[in-house]
Amino acid sequence: MTLTLFVVFGALLIAGVPVGIGMGIAAATALWIDGSFPLTIVAHRMVNGVNSFPLVAVPLFILAGSLAGEASIATRLVRFSDALLGHIRGGLGHVNVGASMFFGGISGSAVADTAAIGSLMIPAMEKQGYTREDAGAITICSSVIGILIPPSIPMVLYGIAMGQSIGALFLAGLVPGILVGLMLMAAVYVMAGRKGWPQRAERARLPEIRRAFAEAALPLLLPVFLLGAIVSGITTATEAGVIGVVYALILGGLVYRDFGLRDLGGILVNAAINTAIPCFVLATTSVAAWMIAVEQLPQSLVAFMDQLSLGRFGVLMAINVFLLMVGCVMDLVPALLLFAPILFPVAAAAGVDPIQFGAIMVVNLGIGLVTPPVGNCLYLGAAIARVPLPTLIRASLPFIAVNIAALLIITYVPAVSLTLPRLFYG
């Protein structure tokens, strides 16, 4: 069944069939050819796959991010980042990365990060002397931070698929997200010296920093409050999602008055569409995951890797290379849901903690969002920057290399992703 599943699924992907539909057709085809199970099990497994209370957190965080995207939150965060970082060599490049770090803690989505920050930063960077492709490259490669800084939608999906604590996973993404941001800033600093990228004429004075912080304070409180509520046990991730929606609604609608009641219909529809896609993929992938478990593919893979005697270093390198290739041809959510149950037993046999493995997978597949031929952030960034795709790809290569370097640190230094979860969850 598993061989048929992957062959049919691969053929449908090449034919351009959407991932969720292709996975459902492939699973039904494999069951029909095998004949050992009734086809009704497809519907049964799909329903069970999404019949989860923690899954309610996904549409809630997506809605909170949609509301934040309609508000002037991104603009306020950019101003605050500029006050803090604009005076460093390569000023607006650092501001771009810093804004992604702040906005990622609100949207939980790399694509939303690219759209919001890119629309503001790319034109501003071009006016200061950056080429459009360099501005676009910094934008898309820093958007990977958006799925690491909590709340993170991919971390929620991984936690549901693997039965892990979402709060622990949020903490596991915090330090890696900061690490990726700092490493990208270091790359911007080096490249600024080579390319002559400008910076602010003078460091922002304390009153300016205070004003910028006052404007950004309320948005910045949202991720802090949500993470604190989850980690302290006051709320579950799902309940925190409700709080996030209410907070974003009050902030954007009543405090900043960026949208009114007439705008809510469109925001809700967009959030529903963005929710339906990962949930449908989760449903169809649940069927595939059950088939893979029935045929004990993970156990066979563990035995195969043991025979190769690669050791911990080699096993983790093989997993990372495989996921980097998968990320080039498959979107993050289906790849995460499909391969996490298959690859984790292999990683566990090499001594990898499931929380750390979640961070590894999210960082790795997040890089796929900026690599061809499937990278959603890559295509969106090219459209916002108005540059040809090959040009943006070439400009992105140094920053992609930095992201891969950060991935290797997260892979081989467990403390990066595990120190905070162990501190709060033991």
C-alpha positions as CSV (number, residue, x, y, z in Angstrom):
1,M,0.0,0.0,0.0
2,T,2.8,2.4,0.9
3,L,4.6,2.0,-2.4
4,T,1.3,2.6,-4.3
5,L,0.5,5.6,-2.1
6,F,3.8,7.4,-2.9
7,V,3.8,6.5,-6.6
8,V,0.3,7.7,-7.2
9,F,0.8,10.8,-5.0
10,G,4.0,11.7,-6.8
11,A,2.4,11.3,-10.2
12,L,-0.5,13.6,-9.1
13,L,1.9,16.2,-7.7
14,I,3.7,16.3,-11.1
15,A,0.3,16.6,-12.8
16,G,-0.4,19.7,-10.7
17,V,-3.2,18.2,-8.5
18,P,-3.5,20.1,-5.2
19,V,-1.6,18.4,-2.4
20,G,-4.7,17.6,-0.2
21,I,-6.7,16.2,-3.0
22,G,-3.8,14.3,-4.4
23,M,-3.1,12.7,-1.0
24,G,-6.7,11.7,-0.6
25,I,-6.9,10.1,-4.1
26,A,-3.5,8.4,-3.6
27,A,-4.7,6.9,-0.3
28,A,-8.0,5.7,-1.7
29,T,-6.3,4.2,-4.7
30,A,-3.7,2.3,-2.6
31,L,-6.5,0.9,-0.4
32,W,-8.6,-0.1,-3.4
33,I,-5.7,-1.9,-5.1
34,D,-4.6,-3.7,-1.8
35,G,-8.2,-4.8,-1.1
36,S,-7.5,-5.6,2.5
37,F,-9.6,-2.8,3.9
38,P,-12.9,-1.2,3.0
39,L,-12.8,2.2,1.3
40,T,-15.0,3.6,3.9
41,I,-12.0,3.7,6.2
42,V,-10.8,6.8,4.2
43,A,-13.7,8.9,5.4
44,H,-13.4,7.4,8.9
45,R,-9.7,8.3,9.2
46,M,-10.2,11.8,7.7
47,V,-12.8,12.6,10.3
48,N,-10.7,11.3,13.1
49,G,-7.7,13.3,11.8
50,V,-9.4,16.6,12.3
51,N,-11.6,15.6,15.3
52,S,-9.3,17.3,17.8
53,F,-9.9,20.1,20.3
54,P,-6.3,21.4,20.1
55,L,-6.8,21.7,16.3
56,V,-9.2,24.6,17.0
57,A,-6.2,26.6,17.8
58,V,-5.2,26.7,14.1
59,P,-8.2,28.7,12.8
60,L,-8.0,30.9,15.9
61,F,-4.4,31.8,15.4
62,I,-4.9,32.2,11.6
63,L,-7.9,34.6,12.3
64,A,-5.8,36.5,14.9
65,G,-3.0,36.9,12.3
66,S,-5.5,38.0,9.6
67,L,-6.9,40.7,11.9
68,A,-3.4,41.8,12.8
69,G,-2.5,42.0,9.1
70,E,-5.4,44.3,8.4
71,A,-4.3,46.6,11.3
72,S,-1.4,49.1,11.3
73,I,0.6,46.7,13.5
74,A,3.3,45.9,10.9
75,T,3.8,49.7,10.3
76,R,4.3,50.3,14.1
77,L,6.7,47.3,14.4
78,V,8.8,48.6,11.5
79,R,9.0,52.0,13.1
80,F,10.1,50.5,16.4
81,S,12.7,48.3,14.6
82,D,14.0,51.3,12.8
83,A,14.5,53.2,16.0
84,L,16.4,50.3,17.5
85,L,18.4,49.0,14.5
86,G,18.4,51.6,11.8
87,H,21.8,53.1,12.8
88,I,23.7,49.9,12.3
89,R,25.6,49.4,9.0
90,G,23.0,48.0,6.6
91,G,20.3,49.8,8.6
92,L,17.0,48.9,6.8
93,G,18.2,45.4,6.2
94,H,18.4,45.0,10.0
95,V,15.1,46.7,10.4
96,N,13.6,44.2,7.9
97,V,14.8,41.2,9.9
98,G,13.9,42.8,13.2
99,A,10.4,43.5,12.0
100,S,10.0,39.9,10.9
101,M,11.0,38.7,14.3
102,F,8.4,41.0,16.0
103,F,5.6,40.4,13.4
104,G,6.3,36.6,13.5
105,G,5.2,36.6,17.1
106,I,1.8,37.9,16.0
107,S,1.0,36.3,12.6
108,G,2.6,32.8,13.1
109,S,2.9,32.6,9.3
110,A,5.9,33.1,7.0
111,V,3.6,34.0,4.1
112,A,1.8,36.7,6.1
113,D,5.2,38.0,7.3
114,T,6.4,38.3,3.7
115,A,3.3,40.1,2.6
116,A,3.1,42.5,5.5
117,I,6.8,43.3,6.0
118,G,7.7,43.1,2.3
119,S,5.0,45.6,1.3
120,L,6.4,48.1,3.7
121,M,10.1,47.5,3.6
122,I,10.9,46.7,0.0
123,P,9.8,50.1,-1.4
124,A,11.6,51.9,1.5
125,M,14.8,49.9,1.0
126,E,14.8,50.7,-2.7
127,K,14.5,54.4,-2.0
128,Q,17.6,54.1,0.2
129,G,19.7,52.5,-2.5
130,Y,19.1,48.7,-2.1
131,T,18.3,46.8,-5.2
132,R,14.8,45.4,-5.4
133,E,16.3,41.8,-5.5
134,D,18.4,42.4,-2.4
135,A,15.5,43.9,-0.5
136,G,13.2,41.0,-1.6
137,A,15.9,38.4,-0.6
138,I,16.2,39.8,2.9
139,T,12.4,39.9,3.2
140,I,11.7,36.3,2.2
141,C,14.6,34.7,4.0
142,S,13.8,36.4,7.3
143,S,10.2,35.3,6.9
144,V,11.3,31.9,8.1
145,I,11.4,33.5,11.6
146,G,7.6,33.9,11.4
147,I,7.0,30.2,11.8
148,L,9.4,29.9,14.7
149,I,8.6,32.8,17.1
150,P,5.5,31.7,18.9
151,P,2.6,31.4,18.3
152,S,3.6,29.2,15.3
153,I,0.9,27.5,13.2
154,P,3.3,24.7,12.0
155,M,4.2,24.0,15.6
156,V,0.6,23.6,16.5
157,L,0.1,21.1,13.6
158,Y,3.2,19.2,14.6
159,G,2.1,19.0,18.2
160,I,-1.3,17.6,17.1
161,A,0.2,15.1,14.7
162,M,2.8,13.8,17.1
163,G,0.9,14.2,20.4
164,Q,3.4,16.7,21.8
165,S,2.8,19.7,24.1
166,I,2.1,22.8,22.0
167,G,3.4,25.0,24.8
168,A,6.7,23.2,24.9
169,L,7.0,23.4,21.1
170,F,6.3,27.2,21.2
171,L,9.2,27.5,23.6
172,A,11.4,25.3,21.5
173,G,10.9,27.7,18.5
174,L,11.7,30.9,20.4
175,V,15.5,30.6,20.7
176,P,15.9,29.2,17.2
177,G,13.8,32.1,15.9
178,I,16.1,34.6,17.6
179,L,19.2,32.7,16.4
180,V,18.0,32.8,12.8
181,G,17.3,36.5,13.1
182,L,20.7,37.3,14.6
183,M,22.6,35.3,12.0
184,L,20.7,37.0,9.2
185,M,21.6,40.4,10.7
186,A,25.2,39.3,10.8
187,A,25.0,38.4,7.1
188,V,23.3,41.8,6.4
189,Y,26.1,43.6,8.2
190,V,28.8,41.8,6.2
191,M,27.1,42.3,2.9
192,A,26.4,46.0,3.7
193,G,30.1,46.6,3.8
194,R,30.6,44.9,0.4
195,K,27.6,46.5,-1.3
196,G,27.6,49.9,0.4
197,W,24.1,49.6,1.9
198,P,23.2,52.8,3.8
199,Q,22.3,53.3,7.4
200,R,20.6,56.0,9.5
201,A,22.6,59.2,9.6
202,E,22.5,59.1,13.4
203,R,21.4,56.8,16.2
204,A,17.8,57.3,17.3
205,R,17.6,59.4,20.5
206,L,15.9,58.1,23.6
207,P,12.6,60.1,23.1
208,E,12.3,58.7,19.6
209,I,12.8,55.2,20.8
210,R,10.2,55.8,23.6
211,R,7.6,57.1,21.1
212,A,8.2,54.1,18.7
213,F,8.0,51.7,21.6
214,A,4.8,53.3,22.9
215,E,3.3,52.8,19.4
216,A,4.4,49.2,19.2
217,A,3.8,48.2,22.9
218,L,0.3,46.9,22.6
219,P,1.1,44.6,19.6
220,L,4.3,43.4,21.2
221,L,2.3,42.4,24.3
222,L,0.2,39.9,22.4
223,P,2.8,37.1,21.8
224,V,4.2,37.7,25.3
225,F,0.8,37.3,26.9
226,L,-0.2,34.3,24.8
227,L,3.1,32.4,25.4
228,G,3.0,33.3,29.1
229,A,-0.6,32.2,29.5
230,I,0.1,28.8,27.8
231,V,3.4,28.1,29.6
232,S,2.0,29.0,33.0
233,G,-0.9,26.7,32.5
234,I,-3.5,29.5,32.8
235,T,-4.9,28.6,29.3
236,T,-4.5,25.9,26.7
237,A,-3.2,26.8,23.3
238,T,-6.8,26.7,22.0
239,E,-8.1,29.1,24.7
240,A,-5.1,31.3,24.1
241,G,-6.2,31.5,20.4
242,V,-9.5,32.9,21.5
243,I,-7.8,35.5,23.6
244,G,-5.6,36.3,20.6
245,V,-8.6,36.9,18.3
246,V,-10.3,39.1,20.8
247,Y,-7.1,41.1,21.5
248,A,-6.4,41.6,17.8
249,L,-10.1,42.5,17.2
250,I,-10.1,45.1,19.9
251,L,-6.6,46.4,19.0
252,G,-7.3,46.8,15.3
253,G,-11.0,47.7,15.4
254,L,-11.4,49.8,18.5
255,V,-8.0,51.1,19.6
256,Y,-6.4,51.8,16.2
257,R,-9.7,51.9,14.2
258,D,-7.9,50.3,11.1
259,F,-11.0,48.3,10.2
260,G,-14.8,48.4,10.9
261,L,-17.7,46.0,11.0
262,R,-18.0,46.0,7.2
263,D,-14.4,44.8,6.8
264,L,-14.9,41.8,9.1
265,G,-16.8,39.7,6.6
266,G,-13.8,39.7,4.1
267,I,-11.4,39.0,6.9
268,L,-13.4,36.1,8.2
269,V,-13.7,34.6,4.7
270,N,-10.0,34.9,4.0
271,A,-9.2,33.3,7.4
272,A,-11.7,30.5,6.7
273,I,-10.0,29.8,3.3
274,N,-6.6,29.8,4.9
275,T,-7.9,27.4,7.6
276,A,-9.6,25.0,5.3
277,I,-6.4,24.2,3.3
278,P,-4.2,22.9,6.2
279,C,-7.2,21.2,7.9
280,F,-8.1,19.3,4.6
281,V,-4.4,18.4,4.2
282,L,-4.4,17.1,7.8
283,A,-7.5,15.0,7.1
284,T,-6.1,13.3,4.0
285,T,-2.6,13.0,5.4
286,S,-4.1,11.2,8.4
287,V,-5.3,8.4,6.1
288,A,-1.8,8.1,4.6
289,A,-0.2,8.1,8.1
290,W,-2.5,5.3,9.2
291,M,-1.5,3.2,6.1
292,I,2.2,3.9,6.8
293,A,1.7,2.8,10.4
294,V,-0.1,-0.4,9.4
295,E,2.7,-1.4,7.1
296,Q,5.3,-0.5,9.8
297,L,7.3,1.7,7.4
298,P,9.0,3.7,10.2
299,Q,10.2,0.6,11.9
300,S,11.6,-0.7,8.6
301,L,13.3,2.6,8.0
302,V,14.9,2.5,11.5
303,A,16.2,-1.0,10.8
304,F,17.6,0.1,7.4
305,M,19.4,3.1,9.0
306,D,20.8,0.9,11.7
307,Q,22.3,-1.4,9.0
308,L,24.0,1.6,7.4
309,S,25.7,2.5,10.7
310,L,25.7,6.2,10.0
311,G,25.8,7.2,13.7
312,R,23.8,10.1,15.1
313,F,25.6,12.7,13.0
314,G,25.0,10.9,9.8
315,V,21.4,10.0,10.5
316,L,20.5,13.6,11.3
317,M,22.4,14.9,8.2
318,A,20.5,12.4,6.0
319,I,17.2,13.5,7.5
320,N,18.1,17.2,6.9
321,V,19.2,16.6,3.3
322,F,16.0,14.6,2.6
323,L,13.7,17.3,4.2
324,L,15.5,20.1,2.3
325,M,14.8,18.3,-0.9
326,V,11.2,17.6,0.1
327,G,10.8,21.3,1.0
328,C,11.7,22.2,-2.6
329,V,8.8,20.2,-4.1
330,M,6.2,20.1,-1.4
331,D,4.6,22.8,0.8
332,L,5.4,23.0,4.5
333,V,2.1,21.8,6.0
334,P,1.7,18.5,4.0
335,A,5.4,17.7,4.2
336,L,5.3,18.2,8.0
337,L,2.2,16.1,8.5
338,L,3.3,13.3,6.2
339,F,7.0,12.9,7.1
340,A,7.0,13.7,10.8
341,P,5.5,10.3,11.8
342,I,7.8,8.5,9.3
343,L,11.1,10.2,10.2
344,F,10.8,10.7,13.9
345,P,11.3,7.1,14.9
346,V,14.6,7.2,12.9
347,A,15.6,10.4,14.7
348,A,14.5,9.0,18.1
349,A,16.7,6.0,17.5
350,A,19.6,8.5,17.2
351,G,18.6,10.0,20.5
352,V,16.7,13.1,19.3
353,D,14.0,14.5,21.6
354,P,10.5,14.9,19.9
355,I,10.4,18.6,20.8
356,Q,13.8,19.2,19.3
357,F,12.7,17.3,16.2
358,G,9.7,19.6,15.8
359,A,12.0,22.6,15.7
360,I,14.3,20.8,13.2
361,M,11.4,20.0,10.9
362,V,9.8,23.5,11.0
363,V,13.1,25.3,10.4
364,N,14.1,22.8,7.6
365,L,10.7,22.9,5.8
366,G,10.5,26.6,6.4
367,I,13.6,27.0,4.1
368,G,11.5,25.3,1.5
369,L,9.2,28.3,1.5
370,V,12.0,30.3,-0.2
371,T,13.3,27.7,-2.6
372,P,12.0,26.8,-6.0
373,P,9.8,25.3,-7.5
374,V,7.2,25.4,-4.7
375,G,8.3,28.2,-2.4
376,N,5.3,30.3,-1.6
377,C,7.3,33.1,0.0
378,L,9.7,33.1,-3.0
379,Y,6.9,33.8,-5.5
380,L,5.2,36.3,-3.2
381,G,8.4,38.1,-2.7
382,A,9.1,38.2,-6.4
383,A,5.7,39.8,-7.0
384,I,6.1,42.4,-4.3
385,A,9.7,43.3,-5.3
386,R,8.7,43.2,-9.0
387,V,11.8,41.2,-10.0
388,P,12.2,38.1,-12.1
389,L,12.2,34.9,-10.2
390,P,15.7,33.8,-11.2
391,T,17.1,37.2,-10.1
392,L,15.5,36.9,-6.7
393,I,16.8,33.3,-6.3
394,R,20.4,34.4,-7.0
395,A,20.1,37.2,-4.5
396,S,18.6,34.9,-1.9
397,L,21.4,32.3,-2.0
398,P,23.7,33.9,0.7
399,F,20.8,34.2,3.1
400,I,19.5,30.7,2.4
401,A,23.0,29.5,3.2
402,V,22.7,31.4,6.6
403,N,19.4,29.7,7.3
404,I,20.9,26.3,6.6
405,A,23.8,27.1,8.9
406,A,21.3,28.0,11.6
407,L,19.5,24.7,10.9
408,L,22.7,22.7,11.5
409,I,23.2,24.5,14.8
410,I,19.7,23.7,15.9
411,T,20.2,20.1,14.7
412,Y,23.4,19.4,16.5
413,V,23.1,21.6,19.6
414,P,20.0,20.3,21.3
415,A,20.2,23.0,24.0
416,V,19.2,25.7,21.5
417,S,15.7,24.3,21.2
418,L,15.4,22.3,24.5
419,T,16.7,24.6,27.2
420,L,13.4,26.6,27.6
421,P,11.0,23.6,27.3
422,R,13.0,21.7,29.9
423,L,13.1,24.8,32.2
424,F,9.3,25.1,32.2
425,Y,8.1,21.5,31.5
426,G,10.9,19.5,32.9
